[in-house]
Structures are given as C-alpha cells and as structure tokens.
Amino acid sequence: MTIQVGGKIKNLRSKHGITQERLAETLGITAQAVSRWEAGACYPDIELLPAIADYFGVSVDDLLCVDQSRKDAKIKAYIKQAHDLQWQGIFDEPVDILRRALREFPSSFLLQAELACAIGCIDNGVKISRELCDEAIALCERILDGCTDDLLRLRAKSMLSCIYDRQLDDREKALQIVNSFPDYYREVVMAEMKILPPDPRGIENVITGIGHLLHMFGNRLAYRANGTLQEKIQVLMEELERFSESMQKS
C-alpha cells in the first residue's frame, strides 16, 4: 500500500485554511517538517498520527488513506476481471461486472470510463443499440462535467468520438469532438479511427504523438522524441523493447 499521508495532510490544511506554521506550532514541531511530509520526502512520526488525526477531526485510518487504498484495490480488481474476459472475446459479461462495480463506487470516474468503453468502444464488429449508446455517452459526459483528471477527460472525449463515428455513423459530430483534442493527440485518434483520408505524413504524426505521450508520463527517453523521424522511431523501438522485458519479468 502506498502511504499518502502527506498529501492528505495538505488537503486537510487547505480545506480548513490552516498554515503549515500553525499546524507545526500545535504539534510542537517545525514548519519545515510539515513541508517535508507534504512533499513526500518523509512521513510523520507514528506517535504524532493520533494528534494530527484529532486536530483535523478524522480517524487515523482516514489520515493514512487506508479506506481509499482498499477502495482503489477493489476497483482495480473489478477492472482486471472485466479486461481478462474481454481478452477472451467475451464482451457482455464485462459490462455487467463494471455496472455492478459502479453501483458500489458511483463516484469513480475511472469506472465510468471503463464502463463507457466496454459498452461503446469495443471494436468487435457489432453495432450496439441506441439505448446503449446513450448510456455510454451519458457516462462520458459525467466525466467531462465532474472530473479534473486531464487524461480521463481526454479518454472520455476519445470515447465520445468513437461512439458517434462507429456506432451512430455521425462523422460530423465525431469530427467536432476530435477537433477539440490537443494537437499531439488529434492526429493519433484520426489515424486510429480513419476519420481522414490517408496522409503521407500520418505515420510521422502518430509517432510524434507517441513522443508527446512519453513526455506526459515522464519517460526517460522522451527528450529524444523531438528529433528526426528516424530518431523518434528509435525511441519508440527502445521503449517497446523495455516494455517487453518488463512484461516478461512480471
């Protein structure tokens, strides 16, 4: 379990309008110590945890994000179960699993995204009903209305464009959504969905998009993804090789 107590303390401070100095004074420590907790450089002494929890009016378990960790683990298990079935070519049961998971954790934007994808974006050559399309669209719109995670929001938009294009045959609406994407991602989605006619520059645009994604995830090779096309291809090959090695070890 990853301990996220520093981030929890920072959130509680902000929520209650309490400075690091004020919290430190109450606990009899330095403001620098609080700063180091919140930066993740170290953890509070275990003997301080009850006092910190009491100060903010929460339990020690809540302070340590124990409940959140259990919730995240259960959500991850639901998603893995659904993905395992999808890899076997089973598509209806994963939808039921994810619906059940979302009833248990209705605030999870990740589950909303997974369910929308399972309903409307599995490319098995089968058209789904308008009712199912509406369900998937509503899930994506909930993500866009309430989620602040940029990657999940981008995923929701991508799924919306897929549903309108592949399921509802509304290419105009799909293009409107795709055109709102960041430049680096727009080319990737257009290439995947074949919304535009083949472009000789298409493969370079896709590779460039992958380079941008490496940047987003802090990949150590990302700095080389801004060079020539050949250099970009080399970066991608190295990353794929590294990924393959890590998969073999797991």
C-alpha positions as CSV (number, residue, x, y, z in Angstrom):
1,M,0.0,0.0,0.0
2,T,1.4,3.4,-0.9
3,I,1.1,5.8,2.1
4,Q,-0.2,9.2,1.0
5,V,-0.4,10.8,4.4
6,G,1.5,13.9,3.3
7,G,-1.0,14.7,0.5
8,K,-3.9,14.0,2.9
9,I,-2.4,16.5,5.5
10,K,-2.0,19.1,2.8
11,N,-5.6,18.6,1.6
12,L,-6.9,18.9,5.2
13,R,-4.9,22.0,5.8
14,S,-6.2,23.7,2.7
15,K,-9.8,22.6,3.5
16,H,-9.6,24.2,6.9
17,G,-7.5,27.2,5.9
18,I,-4.6,26.2,8.2
19,T,-1.0,27.2,7.5
20,Q,2.0,24.9,7.9
21,E,3.3,27.2,10.6
22,R,0.1,27.0,12.6
23,L,-0.1,23.2,12.3
24,A,3.6,22.9,13.3
25,E,3.1,25.1,16.3
26,T,0.2,23.0,17.5
27,L,2.1,19.7,17.2
28,G,5.3,21.2,18.6
29,I,7.4,20.6,15.5
30,T,8.9,22.8,12.8
31,A,7.1,24.1,9.7
32,Q,9.9,22.6,7.7
33,A,8.9,19.1,9.0
34,V,5.3,19.7,7.8
35,S,6.6,20.8,4.4
36,R,8.7,17.7,4.1
37,W,5.6,15.5,4.9
38,E,3.5,17.2,2.2
39,A,6.3,16.9,-0.3
40,G,6.5,13.2,0.3
41,A,10.1,13.4,1.5
42,C,9.3,11.7,4.8
43,Y,6.4,10.6,7.0
44,P,5.2,11.9,10.3
45,D,6.4,10.1,13.4
46,I,3.9,7.3,14.2
47,E,3.4,8.8,17.6
48,L,2.1,12.1,16.0
49,L,-0.5,10.4,13.9
50,P,-3.3,10.4,16.6
51,A,-2.7,14.0,17.4
52,I,-2.8,15.0,13.7
53,A,-5.9,13.0,13.1
54,D,-7.6,14.5,16.2
55,Y,-6.6,18.0,15.1
56,F,-8.4,17.6,11.8
57,G,-11.3,15.6,13.2
58,V,-10.6,12.5,11.2
59,S,-9.6,8.9,12.1
60,V,-6.0,7.7,11.8
61,D,-7.2,5.3,9.0
62,D,-8.6,8.2,7.1
63,L,-5.4,10.1,7.6
64,L,-3.4,7.2,6.2
65,C,-5.9,6.8,3.3
66,V,-6.4,3.2,4.3
67,D,-10.0,3.2,3.2
68,Q,-9.1,4.8,-0.1
69,S,-6.4,2.3,-0.7
70,R,-8.8,-0.6,-0.2
71,K,-11.3,1.1,-2.5
72,D,-8.7,1.6,-5.2
73,A,-7.6,-2.1,-4.9
74,K,-11.2,-3.3,-5.3
75,I,-11.8,-1.1,-8.3
76,K,-8.6,-2.3,-9.9
77,A,-9.8,-5.9,-9.3
78,Y,-13.1,-5.3,-11.0
79,I,-11.4,-3.7,-14.0
80,K,-8.9,-6.6,-14.3
81,Q,-11.7,-9.1,-14.2
82,A,-13.5,-7.2,-17.0
83,H,-10.3,-6.9,-19.1
84,D,-9.5,-10.6,-18.7
85,L,-12.9,-11.5,-20.1
86,Q,-12.5,-9.0,-23.0
87,W,-9.2,-10.6,-24.0
88,Q,-11.1,-13.9,-24.3
89,G,-13.6,-12.3,-26.7
90,I,-16.3,-12.1,-24.1
91,F,-18.0,-8.7,-24.2
92,D,-21.4,-8.8,-22.4
93,E,-20.2,-10.1,-19.0
94,P,-17.6,-7.3,-18.6
95,V,-20.3,-4.7,-19.0
96,D,-22.3,-6.4,-16.2
97,I,-19.2,-6.5,-14.0
98,L,-18.4,-2.9,-14.5
99,R,-22.1,-1.8,-13.9
100,R,-22.0,-3.7,-10.6
101,A,-18.7,-2.1,-9.7
102,L,-20.1,1.4,-10.5
103,R,-23.2,0.8,-8.3
104,E,-20.7,0.0,-5.5
105,F,-18.5,3.0,-6.3
106,P,-20.7,5.5,-8.1
107,S,-18.2,8.4,-7.7
108,S,-15.4,6.6,-9.5
109,F,-14.6,8.4,-12.8
110,L,-12.2,5.5,-13.8
111,L,-15.1,3.0,-13.5
112,Q,-17.3,5.3,-15.5
113,A,-14.7,5.5,-18.3
114,E,-14.2,1.7,-18.2
115,L,-17.9,1.0,-18.5
116,A,-18.4,3.6,-21.3
117,C,-15.5,1.9,-23.2
118,A,-16.9,-1.6,-22.6
119,I,-20.3,-0.6,-23.8
120,G,-19.4,1.6,-26.8
121,C,-15.8,1.3,-27.9
122,I,-15.1,-2.4,-28.2
123,D,-14.4,-2.9,-31.9
124,N,-15.9,-6.4,-32.4
125,G,-17.8,-5.5,-35.5
126,V,-21.2,-5.4,-33.7
127,K,-23.4,-2.4,-33.7
128,I,-25.0,-1.6,-30.3
129,S,-28.4,-0.3,-29.6
130,R,-29.3,3.4,-29.3
131,E,-30.1,2.8,-25.7
132,L,-26.6,1.5,-25.0
133,C,-25.1,4.4,-27.0
134,D,-27.0,6.8,-24.8
135,E,-25.7,5.1,-21.7
136,A,-22.1,5.3,-22.8
137,I,-22.5,8.9,-23.9
138,A,-24.0,9.8,-20.6
139,L,-21.1,8.2,-18.7
140,C,-18.6,10.2,-20.8
141,E,-20.5,13.4,-20.2
142,R,-20.5,12.8,-16.5
143,I,-16.7,12.5,-16.6
144,L,-16.4,15.8,-18.6
145,D,-18.8,17.6,-16.2
146,G,-17.1,16.5,-12.9
147,C,-13.6,15.0,-13.4
148,T,-10.5,17.2,-13.2
149,D,-8.1,14.5,-14.4
150,D,-6.9,15.6,-17.8
151,L,-6.1,12.1,-19.0
152,L,-9.5,10.7,-18.1
153,R,-11.2,13.8,-19.7
154,L,-9.2,13.2,-22.9
155,R,-10.2,9.5,-22.8
156,A,-13.9,10.4,-22.4
157,K,-13.7,12.7,-25.4
158,S,-12.0,10.0,-27.4
159,M,-14.7,7.5,-26.5
160,L,-17.4,10.0,-27.5
161,S,-15.8,10.5,-30.9
162,C,-15.6,6.7,-31.3
163,I,-19.3,6.2,-30.4
164,Y,-20.5,8.9,-32.7
165,D,-18.3,7.7,-35.5
166,R,-18.5,3.9,-35.3
167,Q,-21.9,3.3,-33.6
168,L,-24.1,6.2,-34.6
169,D,-22.5,7.0,-38.0
170,D,-22.4,10.6,-37.2
171,R,-19.0,11.6,-38.5
172,E,-19.7,15.3,-38.4
173,K,-20.3,15.1,-34.6
174,A,-17.2,12.9,-34.2
175,L,-15.0,15.4,-36.1
176,Q,-16.3,18.2,-33.9
177,I,-15.1,16.3,-30.8
178,V,-11.8,15.3,-32.3
179,N,-11.0,18.8,-33.4
180,S,-11.1,19.8,-29.7
181,F,-8.2,17.5,-28.9
182,P,-4.7,18.7,-28.3
183,D,-2.7,18.7,-31.5
184,Y,-0.5,15.7,-30.5
185,Y,-3.5,13.5,-29.8
186,R,-5.8,14.6,-32.6
187,E,-3.5,13.0,-35.2
188,V,-3.3,9.7,-33.3
189,V,-7.1,9.4,-33.0
190,M,-7.7,10.4,-36.6
191,A,-5.3,7.8,-37.7
192,E,-6.9,5.1,-35.5
193,M,-10.5,6.0,-36.5
194,K,-9.6,6.7,-40.1
195,I,-11.7,9.8,-40.0
196,L,-9.5,11.5,-42.6
197,P,-8.1,10.1,-45.9
198,P,-4.6,8.6,-45.6
199,D,-1.9,11.2,-45.3
200,P,1.7,10.6,-46.2
201,R,2.6,12.4,-43.0
202,G,0.2,10.3,-41.0
203,I,2.8,7.8,-39.6
204,E,5.1,10.7,-38.6
205,N,2.2,12.5,-36.9
206,V,1.4,9.3,-34.9
207,I,5.0,8.8,-33.9
208,T,5.2,12.5,-32.9
209,G,2.0,11.9,-30.8
210,I,3.6,9.0,-29.0
211,G,6.6,11.2,-28.3
212,H,4.3,13.7,-26.6
213,L,2.7,10.9,-24.6
214,L,6.2,9.9,-23.4
215,H,6.7,13.4,-22.2
216,M,3.4,13.4,-20.3
217,F,4.4,10.2,-18.5
218,G,7.9,11.5,-17.7
219,N,9.6,8.8,-19.7
220,R,13.4,9.0,-19.6
221,L,13.6,8.7,-23.4
222,A,11.1,11.5,-24.1
223,Y,13.8,14.2,-24.6
224,R,14.9,12.3,-27.7
225,A,11.4,12.2,-29.2
226,N,11.7,15.7,-30.6
227,G,14.4,14.9,-33.2
228,T,14.2,13.5,-36.7
229,L,11.7,10.8,-37.7
230,Q,14.4,8.2,-37.5
231,E,15.3,9.3,-34.0
232,K,11.7,9.2,-33.0
233,I,11.3,5.7,-34.4
234,Q,14.4,4.6,-32.5
235,V,13.0,5.9,-29.2
236,L,9.8,4.1,-29.8
237,M,11.6,0.8,-30.6
238,E,13.7,1.1,-27.4
239,E,10.6,1.8,-25.3
240,L,8.8,-1.2,-26.8
241,E,11.8,-3.4,-26.1
242,R,12.0,-2.1,-22.5
243,F,8.2,-2.7,-22.0
244,S,8.6,-6.2,-23.4
245,E,11.4,-7.0,-21.0
246,S,9.4,-5.7,-18.0
247,M,6.3,-7.8,-19.1
248,Q,8.5,-11.0,-19.2
249,K,9.8,-10.4,-15.7
250,S,6.3,-9.8,-14.2
